Amino acid sequence: MEPVLIEKELVKELTFKEPVTVKQEPDILKKLEEATRLGNGYHTKVGIIFHDDEGLKRVNTTIWATGQKFICLKGGMWIPIDHIIELKF
């Protein structure tokens, strides 16, 4: 299934209440940390493929912070790490 490409500004309107049962990349945390370094140091955008309550989505943006359970995008928008499937550099 192809993810729906959305604008970064729409992430704040998405919901993440349903549990996700899809398989993540095995080294997703390592990739999130690398994407955060690239975002902060070089303003590099990355493709984030994730599931919200409606289905598969993709957003191309910078990751400003990676916490234990969420990533933060510019503008204070958050995506739960357990809903992220893959990163595209």
C-alpha positions in Angstrom: 0.0 0.0 0.0 1.3 3.4 -1.0 1.4 6.1 1.7 -0.6 9.3 1.2 1.8 12.3 0.9 0.7 15.1 3.3 2.0 18.5 4.1 3.8 18.9 7.5 1.2 21.4 8.7 -1.5 18.7 8.5 0.2 16.4 11.1 -1.3 18.4 14.0 -4.8 17.3 12.7 -4.0 13.6 12.7 -4.9 11.2 15.5 -2.9 8.3 16.8 -5.3 6.6 19.2 -5.4 3.2 17.5 -2.6 0.7 18.2 -0.4 0.0 15.3 0.4 -3.6 14.3 2.8 -2.9 11.4 6.4 -3.9 11.4 9.0 -1.1 11.9 12.4 -1.0 10.4 14.6 -2.8 12.9 17.0 0.1 13.4 14.3 2.9 13.5 15.7 4.5 16.6 19.2 4.8 15.2 17.8 6.3 12.0 15.6 8.8 13.9 18.7 10.0 15.9 20.6 10.4 12.6 17.7 12.3 11.0 17.5 14.6 14.1 21.2 15.4 13.8 20.8 16.1 10.1 17.7 18.2 10.7 19.3 20.3 13.5 22.7 20.7 11.8 21.9 21.0 8.2 18.1 21.4 8.0 18.0 18.2 6.0 14.5 16.9 5.3 13.6 13.2 5.6 10.6 11.2 4.4 8.7 9.8 7.4 6.3 7.0 6.6 3.9 6.4 9.5 0.4 5.2 10.4 -2.3 7.4 11.8 -5.8 6.3 12.7 -6.9 6.6 9.0 -4.0 4.8 7.3 -0.5 5.1 5.9 0.9 8.6 5.5 4.2 10.2 4.4 5.5 13.6 5.3 8.8 15.1 4.1 10.2 17.4 6.7 13.0 17.9 9.3 13.0 16.2 12.6 13.9 18.7 15.4 13.9 16.3 18.4 13.6 12.6 19.1 12.4 11.6 22.5 11.6 8.2 24.1 8.1 8.0 22.6 7.7 10.8 20.1 9.5 12.8 17.5 9.0 16.6 17.2 8.7 18.3 13.9 9.1 22.1 13.3 6.2 24.0 14.7 5.7 21.7 17.7 4.0 18.8 15.9 4.5 15.3 17.3 4.4 11.8 15.8 4.5 8.8 18.1 7.6 6.7 17.4 5.6 3.4 17.6 3.6 4.6 14.6 6.6 5.3 12.4 7.3 2.5 9.9 10.3 3.8 7.9 12.5 6.8 7.2 13.7 7.8 3.7 16.9 9.8 3.5 
